[in-house]
């Protein structure tokens, strides 16, 4: 993470799939990637509404980060396992 994120500082993204597992990992990546996500792009969260004992703080980190953002968590309907995302405004 220390080497990867800085190498992406000048990039913009239409799709970001976050599979971070833990609170701090989500916080760091959300803070870095949110402003680099293009309007109309998607941010998908792998551990949202998953086993809270295994993925310590993942959902809490996402909820805290998005609390004052205009985007709201949505769910892909046509998947076997629920997948949650935001569409960047």
PyMOL Python script that loads the backbone (N, CA, C, O; Angstrom):
from pymol import cmd

cmd.read_pdbstr("""\
ATOM      1  N   UNK A   1       0.817  -1.183   0.000  1.00  0.00           N
ATOM      2  CA  UNK A   1       0.000   0.000   0.000  1.00  0.00           C
ATOM      3  C   UNK A   1       0.865   1.252   0.000  1.00  0.00           C
ATOM      4  O   UNK A   1       0.543   2.208  -0.705  1.00  0.00           O
ATOM      5  N   UNK A   2       1.938   1.280   0.756  1.00  0.00           N
ATOM      6  CA  UNK A   2       2.787   2.468   0.838  1.00  0.00           C
ATOM      7  C   UNK A   2       3.377   2.831  -0.522  1.00  0.00           C
ATOM      8  O   UNK A   2       3.553   4.011  -0.828  1.00  0.00           O
ATOM      9  N   UNK A   3       3.681   1.834  -1.330  1.00  0.00           N
ATOM     10  CA  UNK A   3       4.263   2.081  -2.643  1.00  0.00           C
ATOM     11  C   UNK A   3       3.213   2.210  -3.728  1.00  0.00           C
ATOM     12  O   UNK A   3       3.401   2.965  -4.682  1.00  0.00           O
ATOM     13  N   UNK A   4       2.118   1.492  -3.600  1.00  0.00           N
ATOM     14  CA  UNK A   4       1.113   1.455  -4.658  1.00  0.00           C
ATOM     15  C   UNK A   4       0.306   2.735  -4.746  1.00  0.00           C
ATOM     16  O   UNK A   4       0.204   3.317  -5.826  1.00  0.00           O
ATOM     17  N   UNK A   5      -0.268   3.189  -3.651  1.00  0.00           N
ATOM     18  CA  UNK A   5      -1.141   4.365  -3.707  1.00  0.00           C
ATOM     19  C   UNK A   5      -0.437   5.604  -4.239  1.00  0.00           C
ATOM     20  O   UNK A   5      -0.994   6.264  -5.117  1.00  0.00           O
ATOM     21  N   UNK A   6       0.744   5.960  -3.768  1.00  0.00           N
ATOM     22  CA  UNK A   6       1.396   7.147  -4.330  1.00  0.00           C
ATOM     23  C   UNK A   6       1.646   7.038  -5.834  1.00  0.00           C
ATOM     24  O   UNK A   6       1.657   8.054  -6.530  1.00  0.00           O
ATOM     25  N   UNK A   7       1.844   5.846  -6.334  1.00  0.00           N
ATOM     26  CA  UNK A   7       2.079   5.699  -7.777  1.00  0.00           C
ATOM     27  C   UNK A   7       0.811   5.957  -8.588  1.00  0.00           C
ATOM     28  O   UNK A   7       0.875   6.082  -9.811  1.00  0.00           O
ATOM     29  N   UNK A   8      -0.341   6.037  -7.920  1.00  0.00           N
ATOM     30  CA  UNK A   8      -1.625   6.273  -8.594  1.00  0.00           C
ATOM     31  C   UNK A   8      -2.136   7.700  -8.408  1.00  0.00           C
ATOM     32  O   UNK A   8      -3.266   8.003  -8.790  1.00  0.00           O
ATOM     33  N   UNK A   9      -1.326   8.569  -7.833  1.00  0.00           N
ATOM     34  CA  UNK A   9      -1.818   9.899  -7.455  1.00  0.00           C
ATOM     35  C   UNK A   9      -2.309  10.745  -8.623  1.00  0.00           C
ATOM     36  O   UNK A   9      -3.133  11.637  -8.418  1.00  0.00           O
ATOM     37  N   UNK A  10      -1.839  10.500  -9.828  1.00  0.00           N
ATOM     38  CA  UNK A  10      -2.273  11.283 -10.989  1.00  0.00           C
ATOM     39  C   UNK A  10      -3.289  10.541 -11.857  1.00  0.00           C
ATOM     40  O   UNK A  10      -3.575  10.971 -12.975  1.00  0.00           O
ATOM     41  N   UNK A  11      -3.825   9.453 -11.363  1.00  0.00           N
ATOM     42  CA  UNK A  11      -4.782   8.639 -12.118  1.00  0.00           C
ATOM     43  C   UNK A  11      -6.210   8.964 -11.710  1.00  0.00           C
ATOM     44  O   UNK A  11      -6.467   9.405 -10.590  1.00  0.00           O
ATOM     45  N   UNK A  12      -7.141   8.735 -12.647  1.00  0.00           N
ATOM     46  CA  UNK A  12      -8.579   8.825 -12.395  1.00  0.00           C
ATOM     47  C   UNK A  12      -9.177   7.466 -12.716  1.00  0.00           C
ATOM     48  O   UNK A  12      -8.650   6.731 -13.551  1.00  0.00           O
ATOM     49  N   UNK A  13     -10.287   7.129 -12.048  1.00  0.00           N
ATOM     50  CA  UNK A  13     -10.842   5.791 -12.175  1.00  0.00           C
ATOM     51  C   UNK A  13     -12.331   5.813 -12.455  1.00  0.00           C
ATOM     52  O   UNK A  13     -13.065   6.624 -11.890  1.00  0.00           O
ATOM     53  N   UNK A  14     -12.774   4.925 -13.323  1.00  0.00           N
ATOM     54  CA  UNK A  14     -14.197   4.730 -13.607  1.00  0.00           C
ATOM     55  C   UNK A  14     -14.751   3.581 -12.751  1.00  0.00           C
ATOM     56  O   UNK A  14     -15.947   3.531 -12.464  1.00  0.00           O
ATOM     57  N   UNK A  15     -13.863   2.662 -12.349  1.00  0.00           N
ATOM     58  CA  UNK A  15     -14.258   1.537 -11.507  1.00  0.00           C
ATOM     59  C   UNK A  15     -13.186   1.298 -10.451  1.00  0.00           C
ATOM     60  O   UNK A  15     -12.001   1.175 -10.761  1.00  0.00           O
ATOM     61  N   UNK A  16     -13.625   1.235  -9.210  1.00  0.00           N
ATOM     62  CA  UNK A  16     -12.742   0.903  -8.092  1.00  0.00           C
ATOM     63  C   UNK A  16     -13.412  -0.228  -7.329  1.00  0.00           C
ATOM     64  O   UNK A  16     -14.533  -0.069  -6.845  1.00  0.00           O
ATOM     65  N   UNK A  17     -12.747  -1.357  -7.217  1.00  0.00           N
ATOM     66  CA  UNK A  17     -13.269  -2.488  -6.444  1.00  0.00           C
ATOM     67  C   UNK A  17     -12.376  -2.646  -5.216  1.00  0.00           C
ATOM     68  O   UNK A  17     -11.216  -3.044  -5.318  1.00  0.00           O
ATOM     69  N   UNK A  18     -12.939  -2.327  -4.062  1.00  0.00           N
ATOM     70  CA  UNK A  18     -12.182  -2.381  -2.818  1.00  0.00           C
ATOM     71  C   UNK A  18     -12.432  -3.690  -2.082  1.00  0.00           C
ATOM     72  O   UNK A  18     -13.571  -4.037  -1.766  1.00  0.00           O
ATOM     73  N   UNK A  19     -11.362  -4.398  -1.818  1.00  0.00           N
ATOM     74  CA  UNK A  19     -11.384  -5.656  -1.074  1.00  0.00           C
ATOM     75  C   UNK A  19     -10.297  -5.528  -0.008  1.00  0.00           C
ATOM     76  O   UNK A  19      -9.205  -6.080  -0.142  1.00  0.00           O
ATOM     77  N   UNK A  20     -10.623  -4.784   1.055  1.00  0.00           N
ATOM     78  CA  UNK A  20      -9.610  -4.374   2.034  1.00  0.00           C
ATOM     79  C   UNK A  20      -9.692  -5.113   3.362  1.00  0.00           C
ATOM     80  O   UNK A  20      -8.711  -5.146   4.104  1.00  0.00           O
ATOM     81  N   UNK A  21     -10.820  -5.695   3.673  1.00  0.00           N
ATOM     82  CA  UNK A  21     -11.056  -6.501   4.869  1.00  0.00           C
ATOM     83  C   UNK A  21     -11.209  -5.725   6.178  1.00  0.00           C
ATOM     84  O   UNK A  21     -12.101  -6.047   6.963  1.00  0.00           O
ATOM     85  N   UNK A  22     -10.391  -4.734   6.439  1.00  0.00           N
ATOM     86  CA  UNK A  22     -10.357  -4.125   7.769  1.00  0.00           C
ATOM     87  C   UNK A  22     -10.592  -2.619   7.743  1.00  0.00           C
ATOM     88  O   UNK A  22     -10.440  -1.965   6.711  1.00  0.00           O
ATOM     89  N   UNK A  23     -10.963  -2.090   8.895  1.00  0.00           N
ATOM     90  CA  UNK A  23     -11.309  -0.679   9.068  1.00  0.00           C
ATOM     91  C   UNK A  23     -10.238   0.259   8.521  1.00  0.00           C
ATOM     92  O   UNK A  23     -10.515   1.060   7.628  1.00  0.00           O
ATOM     93  N   UNK A  24      -9.041   0.170   9.038  1.00  0.00           N
ATOM     94  CA  UNK A  24      -7.978   1.110   8.661  1.00  0.00           C
ATOM     95  C   UNK A  24      -7.641   1.024   7.171  1.00  0.00           C
ATOM     96  O   UNK A  24      -7.398   2.045   6.527  1.00  0.00           O
ATOM     97  N   UNK A  25      -7.628  -0.170   6.637  1.00  0.00           N
ATOM     98  CA  UNK A  25      -7.340  -0.347   5.213  1.00  0.00           C
ATOM     99  C   UNK A  25      -8.395   0.335   4.353  1.00  0.00           C
ATOM    100  O   UNK A  25      -8.068   0.988   3.362  1.00  0.00           O
ATOM    101  N   UNK A  26      -9.661   0.183   4.734  1.00  0.00           N
ATOM    102  CA  UNK A  26     -10.729   0.866   3.988  1.00  0.00           C
ATOM    103  C   UNK A  26     -10.601   2.371   4.113  1.00  0.00           C
ATOM    104  O   UNK A  26     -10.717   3.082   3.116  1.00  0.00           O
ATOM    105  N   UNK A  27     -10.365   2.869   5.312  1.00  0.00           N
ATOM    106  CA  UNK A  27     -10.256   4.318   5.514  1.00  0.00           C
ATOM    107  C   UNK A  27      -9.170   4.922   4.625  1.00  0.00           C
ATOM    108  O   UNK A  27      -9.407   5.922   3.948  1.00  0.00           O
ATOM    109  N   UNK A  28      -8.006   4.330   4.624  1.00  0.00           N
ATOM    110  CA  UNK A  28      -6.885   4.847   3.841  1.00  0.00           C
ATOM    111  C   UNK A  28      -7.221   4.853   2.356  1.00  0.00           C
ATOM    112  O   UNK A  28      -7.007   5.852   1.669  1.00  0.00           O
ATOM    113  N   UNK A  29      -7.739   3.752   1.871  1.00  0.00           N
ATOM    114  CA  UNK A  29      -8.032   3.648   0.434  1.00  0.00           C
ATOM    115  C   UNK A  29      -9.191   4.543   0.017  1.00  0.00           C
ATOM    116  O   UNK A  29      -9.150   5.150  -1.053  1.00  0.00           O
ATOM    117  N   UNK A  30     -10.214   4.630   0.841  1.00  0.00           N
ATOM    118  CA  UNK A  30     -11.330   5.520   0.512  1.00  0.00           C
ATOM    119  C   UNK A  30     -10.867   6.976   0.459  1.00  0.00           C
ATOM    120  O   UNK A  30     -11.227   7.709  -0.462  1.00  0.00           O
ATOM    121  N   UNK A  31     -10.089   7.385   1.424  1.00  0.00           N
ATOM    122  CA  UNK A  31      -9.582   8.766   1.442  1.00  0.00           C
ATOM    123  C   UNK A  31      -8.740   9.063   0.204  1.00  0.00           C
ATOM    124  O   UNK A  31      -8.797  10.168  -0.334  1.00  0.00           O
ATOM    125  N   UNK A  32      -7.979   8.108  -0.237  1.00  0.00           N
ATOM    126  CA  UNK A  32      -7.117   8.304  -1.401  1.00  0.00           C
ATOM    127  C   UNK A  32      -7.895   8.220  -2.719  1.00  0.00           C
ATOM    128  O   UNK A  32      -7.672   9.030  -3.619  1.00  0.00           O
ATOM    129  N   UNK A  33      -8.796   7.255  -2.839  1.00  0.00           N
ATOM    130  CA  UNK A  33      -9.423   6.960  -4.131  1.00  0.00           C
ATOM    131  C   UNK A  33     -10.719   7.719  -4.415  1.00  0.00           C
ATOM    132  O   UNK A  33     -11.069   7.917  -5.578  1.00  0.00           O
ATOM    133  N   UNK A  34     -11.423   8.139  -3.391  1.00  0.00           N
ATOM    134  CA  UNK A  34     -12.730   8.771  -3.603  1.00  0.00           C
ATOM    135  C   UNK A  34     -12.656   9.963  -4.567  1.00  0.00           C
ATOM    136  O   UNK A  34     -13.433  10.035  -5.519  1.00  0.00           O
ATOM    137  N   UNK A  35     -11.747  10.878  -4.330  1.00  0.00           N
ATOM    138  CA  UNK A  35     -11.631  12.064  -5.190  1.00  0.00           C
ATOM    139  C   UNK A  35     -11.079  11.745  -6.570  1.00  0.00           C
ATOM    140  O   UNK A  35     -11.167  12.573  -7.476  1.00  0.00           O
ATOM    141  N   UNK A  36     -10.519  10.569  -6.739  1.00  0.00           N
ATOM    142  CA  UNK A  36      -9.979  10.158  -8.033  1.00  0.00           C
ATOM    143  C   UNK A  36     -10.995   9.354  -8.852  1.00  0.00           C
ATOM    144  O   UNK A  36     -10.745   9.026 -10.011  1.00  0.00           O
ATOM    145  N   UNK A  37     -12.135   9.041  -8.242  1.00  0.00           N
ATOM    146  CA  UNK A  37     -13.202   8.333  -8.952  1.00  0.00           C
ATOM    147  C   UNK A  37     -13.951   9.344  -9.811  1.00  0.00           C
ATOM    148  O   UNK A  37     -14.349  10.406  -9.332  1.00  0.00           O
ATOM    149  N   UNK A  38     -14.139   9.007 -11.077  1.00  0.00           N
ATOM    150  CA  UNK A  38     -14.807   9.898 -12.016  1.00  0.00           C
ATOM    151  C   UNK A  38     -16.315   9.918 -11.790  1.00  0.00           C
ATOM    152  O   UNK A  38     -16.888   8.908 -11.382  1.00  0.00           O
ATOM    153  N   UNK A  39     -16.964  11.047 -12.048  1.00  0.00           N
ATOM    154  CA  UNK A  39     -18.429  11.081 -11.964  1.00  0.00           C
ATOM    155  C   UNK A  39     -19.032  10.014 -12.880  1.00  0.00           C
ATOM    156  O   UNK A  39     -18.618   9.852 -14.028  1.00  0.00           O
ATOM    157  N   UNK A  40     -20.015   9.295 -12.346  1.00  0.00           N
ATOM    158  CA  UNK A  40     -20.630   8.198 -13.089  1.00  0.00           C
ATOM    159  C   UNK A  40     -19.911   6.881 -12.891  1.00  0.00           C
ATOM    160  O   UNK A  40     -20.406   5.832 -13.306  1.00  0.00           O
ATOM    161  N   UNK A  41     -18.734   6.925 -12.254  1.00  0.00           N
ATOM    162  CA  UNK A  41     -17.963   5.713 -11.985  1.00  0.00           C
ATOM    163  C   UNK A  41     -18.482   4.997 -10.751  1.00  0.00           C
ATOM    164  O   UNK A  41     -19.303   5.530 -10.006  1.00  0.00           O
ATOM    165  N   UNK A  42     -18.000   3.801 -10.550  1.00  0.00           N
ATOM    166  CA  UNK A  42     -18.463   2.958  -9.454  1.00  0.00           C
ATOM    167  C   UNK A  42     -17.331   2.642  -8.488  1.00  0.00           C
ATOM    168  O   UNK A  42     -16.177   2.460  -8.877  1.00  0.00           O
ATOM    169  N   UNK A  43     -17.706   2.584  -7.212  1.00  0.00           N
ATOM    170  CA  UNK A  43     -16.834   2.057  -6.172  1.00  0.00           C
ATOM    171  C   UNK A  43     -17.581   0.886  -5.554  1.00  0.00           C
ATOM    172  O   UNK A  43     -18.664   1.057  -4.995  1.00  0.00           O
ATOM    173  N   UNK A  44     -17.000  -0.301  -5.657  1.00  0.00           N
ATOM    174  CA  UNK A  44     -17.625  -1.536  -5.179  1.00  0.00           C
ATOM    175  C   UNK A  44     -16.905  -1.973  -3.906  1.00  0.00           C
ATOM    176  O   UNK A  44     -15.678  -1.922  -3.819  1.00  0.00           O
ATOM    177  N   UNK A  45     -17.693  -2.403  -2.921  1.00  0.00           N
ATOM    178  CA  UNK A  45     -17.148  -2.768  -1.619  1.00  0.00           C
ATOM    179  C   UNK A  45     -17.356  -4.264  -1.367  1.00  0.00           C
ATOM    180  O   UNK A  45     -18.491  -4.730  -1.271  1.00  0.00           O
ATOM    181  N   UNK A  46     -16.285  -4.992  -1.263  1.00  0.00           N
ATOM    182  CA  UNK A  46     -16.353  -6.444  -1.134  1.00  0.00           C
ATOM    183  C   UNK A  46     -16.903  -6.901   0.207  1.00  0.00           C
ATOM    184  O   UNK A  46     -17.661  -7.870   0.249  1.00  0.00           O
ATOM    185  N   UNK A  47     -16.556  -6.249   1.289  1.00  0.00           N
ATOM    186  CA  UNK A  47     -16.937  -6.741   2.618  1.00  0.00           C
ATOM    187  C   UNK A  47     -18.127  -6.024   3.246  1.00  0.00           C
ATOM    188  O   UNK A  47     -18.396  -6.226   4.431  1.00  0.00           O
ATOM    189  N   UNK A  48     -18.835  -5.209   2.507  1.00  0.00           N
ATOM    190  CA  UNK A  48     -19.968  -4.490   3.084  1.00  0.00           C
ATOM    191  C   UNK A  48     -21.088  -5.477   3.397  1.00  0.00           C
ATOM    192  O   UNK A  48     -21.460  -6.297   2.558  1.00  0.00           O
ATOM    193  N   UNK A  49     -21.615  -5.388   4.606  1.00  0.00           N
ATOM    194  CA  UNK A  49     -22.659  -6.285   5.114  1.00  0.00           C
ATOM    195  C   UNK A  49     -22.229  -7.746   5.095  1.00  0.00           C
ATOM    196  O   UNK A  49     -23.049  -8.638   4.873  1.00  0.00           O
ATOM    197  N   UNK A  50     -20.972  -7.984   5.324  1.00  0.00           N
ATOM    198  CA  UNK A  50     -20.461  -9.359   5.438  1.00  0.00           C
ATOM    199  C   UNK A  50     -20.143  -9.619   6.907  1.00  0.00           C
ATOM    200  O   UNK A  50     -20.379  -8.757   7.755  1.00  0.00           O
ATOM    201  N   UNK A  51     -19.630 -10.757   7.202  1.00  0.00           N
ATOM    202  CA  UNK A  51     -19.333 -11.205   8.568  1.00  0.00           C
ATOM    203  C   UNK A  51     -18.502 -10.161   9.318  1.00  0.00           C
ATOM    204  O   UNK A  51     -17.321  -9.970   9.027  1.00  0.00           O
ATOM    205  N   UNK A  52     -19.124  -9.495  10.275  1.00  0.00           N
ATOM    206  CA  UNK A  52     -18.459  -8.413  11.012  1.00  0.00           C
ATOM    207  C   UNK A  52     -17.354  -8.911  11.934  1.00  0.00           C
ATOM    208  O   UNK A  52     -16.484  -8.135  12.329  1.00  0.00           O
ATOM    209  N   UNK A  53     -17.377 -10.176  12.277  1.00  0.00           N
ATOM    210  CA  UNK A  53     -16.304 -10.734  13.112  1.00  0.00           C
ATOM    211  C   UNK A  53     -15.053 -11.001  12.281  1.00  0.00           C
ATOM    212  O   UNK A  53     -13.934 -10.869  12.777  1.00  0.00           O
ATOM    213  N   UNK A  54     -15.239 -11.369  11.040  1.00  0.00           N
ATOM    214  CA  UNK A  54     -14.103 -11.644  10.159  1.00  0.00           C
ATOM    215  C   UNK A  54     -13.549 -10.352   9.573  1.00  0.00           C
ATOM    216  O   UNK A  54     -12.334 -10.165   9.512  1.00  0.00           O
ATOM    217  N   UNK A  55     -14.434  -9.462   9.144  1.00  0.00           N
ATOM    218  CA  UNK A  55     -14.024  -8.216   8.479  1.00  0.00           C
ATOM    219  C   UNK A  55     -14.192  -7.054   9.444  1.00  0.00           C
ATOM    220  O   UNK A  55     -15.099  -6.233   9.307  1.00  0.00           O
ATOM    221  N   UNK A  56     -13.314  -7.005  10.405  1.00  0.00           N
ATOM    222  CA  UNK A  56     -13.409  -6.063  11.510  1.00  0.00           C
ATOM    223  C   UNK A  56     -13.430  -4.609  11.054  1.00  0.00           C
ATOM    224  O   UNK A  56     -12.425  -4.076  10.584  1.00  0.00           O
ATOM    225  N   UNK A  57     -14.578  -3.986  11.200  1.00  0.00           N
ATOM    226  CA  UNK A  57     -14.692  -2.565  10.936  1.00  0.00           C
ATOM    227  C   UNK A  57     -14.848  -2.167   9.489  1.00  0.00           C
ATOM    228  O   UNK A  57     -14.903  -0.972   9.201  1.00  0.00           O
ATOM    229  N   UNK A  58     -14.922  -3.104   8.563  1.00  0.00           N
ATOM    230  CA  UNK A  58     -15.022  -2.750   7.142  1.00  0.00           C
ATOM    231  C   UNK A  58     -16.278  -1.923   6.874  1.00  0.00           C
ATOM    232  O   UNK A  58     -16.194  -0.844   6.287  1.00  0.00           O
ATOM    233  N   UNK A  59     -17.422  -2.410   7.293  1.00  0.00           N
ATOM    234  CA  UNK A  59     -18.670  -1.682   7.056  1.00  0.00           C
ATOM    235  C   UNK A  59     -18.676  -0.347   7.795  1.00  0.00           C
ATOM    236  O   UNK A  59     -19.140   0.660   7.260  1.00  0.00           O
ATOM    237  N   UNK A  60     -18.168  -0.339   9.010  1.00  0.00           N
ATOM    238  CA  UNK A  60     -18.122   0.910   9.789  1.00  0.00           C
ATOM    239  C   UNK A  60     -17.277   1.961   9.084  1.00  0.00           C
ATOM    240  O   UNK A  60     -17.662   3.129   9.035  1.00  0.00           O
ATOM    241  N   UNK A  61     -16.131   1.564   8.536  1.00  0.00           N
ATOM    242  CA  UNK A  61     -15.258   2.504   7.828  1.00  0.00           C
ATOM    243  C   UNK A  61     -15.964   3.084   6.605  1.00  0.00           C
ATOM    244  O   UNK A  61     -15.874   4.283   6.343  1.00  0.00           O
ATOM    245  N   UNK A  62     -16.655   2.246   5.871  1.00  0.00           N
ATOM    246  CA  UNK A  62     -17.376   2.706   4.678  1.00  0.00           C
ATOM    247  C   UNK A  62     -18.502   3.650   5.078  1.00  0.00           C
ATOM    248  O   UNK A  62     -18.651   4.723   4.493  1.00  0.00           O
ATOM    249  N   UNK A  63     -19.292   3.258   6.066  1.00  0.00           N
ATOM    250  CA  UNK A  63     -20.399   4.105   6.530  1.00  0.00           C
ATOM    251  C   UNK A  63     -19.904   5.451   7.052  1.00  0.00           C
ATOM    252  O   UNK A  63     -20.480   6.491   6.732  1.00  0.00           O
ATOM    253  N   UNK A  64     -18.846   5.437   7.848  1.00  0.00           N
ATOM    254  CA  UNK A  64     -18.289   6.695   8.363  1.00  0.00           C
ATOM    255  C   UNK A  64     -17.811   7.592   7.226  1.00  0.00           C
ATOM    256  O   UNK A  64     -18.084   8.792   7.217  1.00  0.00           O
ATOM    257  N   UNK A  65     -17.103   7.007   6.273  1.00  0.00           N
ATOM    258  CA  UNK A  65     -16.559   7.807   5.178  1.00  0.00           C
ATOM    259  C   UNK A  65     -17.675   8.429   4.342  1.00  0.00           C
ATOM    260  O   UNK A  65     -17.573   9.589   3.942  1.00  0.00           O
ATOM    261  N   UNK A  66     -18.720   7.682   4.078  1.00  0.00           N
ATOM    262  CA  UNK A  66     -19.793   8.158   3.198  1.00  0.00           C
ATOM    263  C   UNK A  66     -20.857   8.985   3.919  1.00  0.00           C
ATOM    264  O   UNK A  66     -21.774   9.501   3.280  1.00  0.00           O
ATOM    265  N   UNK A  67     -20.749   9.113   5.222  1.00  0.00           N
ATOM    266  CA  UNK A  67     -21.787   9.773   6.018  1.00  0.00           C
ATOM    267  C   UNK A  67     -22.164  11.157   5.479  1.00  0.00           C
ATOM    268  O   UNK A  67     -23.348  11.489   5.433  1.00  0.00           O
ATOM    269  N   UNK A  68     -21.207  11.948   5.083  1.00  0.00           N
ATOM    270  CA  UNK A  68     -21.491  13.306   4.607  1.00  0.00           C
ATOM    271  C   UNK A  68     -21.249  13.460   3.105  1.00  0.00           C
ATOM    272  O   UNK A  68     -21.134  14.576   2.598  1.00  0.00           O
ATOM    273  N   UNK A  69     -21.174  12.357   2.420  1.00  0.00           N
ATOM    274  CA  UNK A  69     -21.012  12.363   0.959  1.00  0.00           C
ATOM    275  C   UNK A  69     -22.392  12.256   0.324  1.00  0.00           C
ATOM    276  O   UNK A  69     -23.316  11.738   0.950  1.00  0.00           O
ATOM    277  N   UNK A  70     -22.548  12.737  -0.908  1.00  0.00           N
ATOM    278  CA  UNK A  70     -23.873  12.685  -1.542  1.00  0.00           C
ATOM    279  C   UNK A  70     -24.279  11.283  -2.003  1.00  0.00           C
ATOM    280  O   UNK A  70     -25.466  11.007  -2.178  1.00  0.00           O
ATOM    281  N   UNK A  71     -23.311  10.410  -2.198  1.00  0.00           N
ATOM    282  CA  UNK A  71     -23.618   9.073  -2.680  1.00  0.00           C
ATOM    283  C   UNK A  71     -24.175   8.206  -1.559  1.00  0.00           C
ATOM    284  O   UNK A  71     -23.809   8.361  -0.393  1.00  0.00           O
ATOM    285  N   UNK A  72     -25.055   7.303  -1.927  1.00  0.00           N
ATOM    286  CA  UNK A  72     -25.643   6.357  -0.976  1.00  0.00           C
ATOM    287  C   UNK A  72     -25.324   4.938  -1.425  1.00  0.00           C
ATOM    288  O   UNK A  72     -25.251   4.652  -2.620  1.00  0.00           O
ATOM    289  N   UNK A  73     -25.135   4.054  -0.449  1.00  0.00           N
ATOM    290  CA  UNK A  73     -24.853   2.648  -0.733  1.00  0.00           C
ATOM    291  C   UNK A  73     -26.038   2.029  -1.478  1.00  0.00           C
ATOM    292  O   UNK A  73     -27.197   2.220  -1.110  1.00  0.00           O
ATOM    293  N   UNK A  74     -25.715   1.294  -2.523  1.00  0.00           N
ATOM    294  CA  UNK A  74     -26.717   0.554  -3.299  1.00  0.00           C
ATOM    295  C   UNK A  74     -26.264  -0.904  -3.387  1.00  0.00           C
ATOM    296  O   UNK A  74     -25.124  -1.239  -3.065  1.00  0.00           O
ATOM    297  N   UNK A  75     -27.183  -1.757  -3.831  1.00  0.00           N
ATOM    298  CA  UNK A  75     -26.874  -3.182  -3.942  1.00  0.00           C
ATOM    299  C   UNK A  75     -27.137  -3.641  -5.374  1.00  0.00           C
ATOM    300  O   UNK A  75     -28.189  -3.341  -5.940  1.00  0.00           O
ATOM    301  N   UNK A  76     -26.191  -4.362  -5.958  1.00  0.00           N
ATOM    302  CA  UNK A  76     -26.421  -4.993  -7.251  1.00  0.00           C
ATOM    303  C   UNK A  76     -27.476  -6.070  -7.031  1.00  0.00           C
ATOM    304  O   UNK A  76     -27.327  -6.897  -6.132  1.00  0.00           O
ATOM    305  N   UNK A  77     -28.506  -6.077  -7.810  1.00  0.00           N
ATOM    306  CA  UNK A  77     -29.615  -7.002  -7.603  1.00  0.00           C
ATOM    307  C   UNK A  77     -29.386  -8.377  -8.225  1.00  0.00           C
ATOM    308  O   UNK A  77     -29.880  -9.369  -7.691  1.00  0.00           O
ATOM    309  N   UNK A  78     -28.664  -8.469  -9.322  1.00  0.00           N
ATOM    310  CA  UNK A  78     -28.583  -9.726 -10.067  1.00  0.00           C
ATOM    311  C   UNK A  78     -27.338 -10.547  -9.740  1.00  0.00           C
ATOM    312  O   UNK A  78     -26.716 -11.100 -10.648  1.00  0.00           O
ATOM    313  N   UNK A  79     -26.972 -10.637  -8.500  1.00  0.00           N
ATOM    314  CA  UNK A  79     -25.814 -11.443  -8.126  1.00  0.00           C
ATOM    315  C   UNK A  79     -26.218 -12.466  -7.074  1.00  0.00           C
ATOM    316  O   UNK A  79     -27.150 -12.237  -6.303  1.00  0.00           O
ATOM    317  N   UNK A  80     -25.520 -13.588  -7.044  1.00  0.00           N
ATOM    318  CA  UNK A  80     -25.817 -14.618  -6.045  1.00  0.00           C
ATOM    319  C   UNK A  80     -25.522 -14.099  -4.643  1.00  0.00           C
ATOM    320  O   UNK A  80     -26.305 -14.312  -3.717  1.00  0.00           O
ATOM    321  N   UNK A  81     -24.399 -13.423  -4.495  1.00  0.00           N
ATOM    322  CA  UNK A  81     -24.021 -12.838  -3.215  1.00  0.00           C
ATOM    323  C   UNK A  81     -24.199 -11.326  -3.315  1.00  0.00           C
ATOM    324  O   UNK A  81     -23.812 -10.724  -4.317  1.00  0.00           O
ATOM    325  N   UNK A  82     -24.762 -10.727  -2.320  1.00  0.00           N
ATOM    326  CA  UNK A  82     -24.982  -9.284  -2.363  1.00  0.00           C
ATOM    327  C   UNK A  82     -23.670  -8.549  -2.574  1.00  0.00           C
ATOM    328  O   UNK A  82     -22.671  -8.832  -1.914  1.00  0.00           O
ATOM    329  N   UNK A  83     -23.686  -7.615  -3.492  1.00  0.00           N
ATOM    330  CA  UNK A  83     -22.541  -6.731  -3.753  1.00  0.00           C
ATOM    331  C   UNK A  83     -23.021  -5.296  -3.592  1.00  0.00           C
ATOM    332  O   UNK A  83     -24.044  -4.907  -4.155  1.00  0.00           O
ATOM    333  N   UNK A  84     -22.287  -4.528  -2.835  1.00  0.00           N
ATOM    334  CA  UNK A  84     -22.687  -3.152  -2.553  1.00  0.00           C
ATOM    335  C   UNK A  84     -21.726  -2.186  -3.222  1.00  0.00           C
ATOM    336  O   UNK A  84     -20.551  -2.493  -3.419  1.00  0.00           O
ATOM    337  N   UNK A  85     -22.245  -1.007  -3.569  1.00  0.00           N
ATOM    338  CA  UNK A  85     -21.478  -0.039  -4.333  1.00  0.00           C
ATOM    339  C   UNK A  85     -22.043   1.356  -4.155  1.00  0.00           C
ATOM    340  O   UNK A  85     -23.133   1.544  -3.614  1.00  0.00           O
ATOM    341  N   UNK A  86     -21.282   2.325  -4.620  1.00  0.00           N
ATOM    342  CA  UNK A  86     -21.802   3.673  -4.832  1.00  0.00           C
ATOM    343  C   UNK A  86     -21.517   4.038  -6.274  1.00  0.00           C
ATOM    344  O   UNK A  86     -20.551   3.559  -6.870  1.00  0.00           O
ATOM    345  N   UNK A  87     -22.353   4.879  -6.824  1.00  0.00           N
ATOM    346  CA  UNK A  87     -22.115   5.470  -8.131  1.00  0.00           C
ATOM    347  C   UNK A  87     -21.730   6.913  -7.875  1.00  0.00           C
ATOM    348  O   UNK A  87     -22.521   7.683  -7.330  1.00  0.00           O
ATOM    349  N   UNK A  88     -20.525   7.282  -8.263  1.00  0.00           N
ATOM    350  CA  UNK A  88     -19.971   8.603  -7.951  1.00  0.00           C
ATOM    351  C   UNK A  88     -20.750   9.694  -8.655  1.00  0.00           C
ATOM    352  O   UNK A  88     -20.992   9.628  -9.861  1.00  0.00           O
ATOM    353  N   UNK A  89     -21.141  10.700  -7.884  1.00  0.00           N
ATOM    354  CA  UNK A  89     -21.863  11.853  -8.440  1.00  0.00           C
ATOM    355  C   UNK A  89     -20.908  12.907  -8.928  1.00  0.00           C
ATOM    356  O   UNK A  89     -21.338  13.947  -9.427  1.00  0.00           O
TER     357      UNK A  89
END
""", "prot")
cmd.dss("prot")
cmd.show_as("cartoon", "prot")
cmd.util.cbc("prot")
cmd.orient("prot")
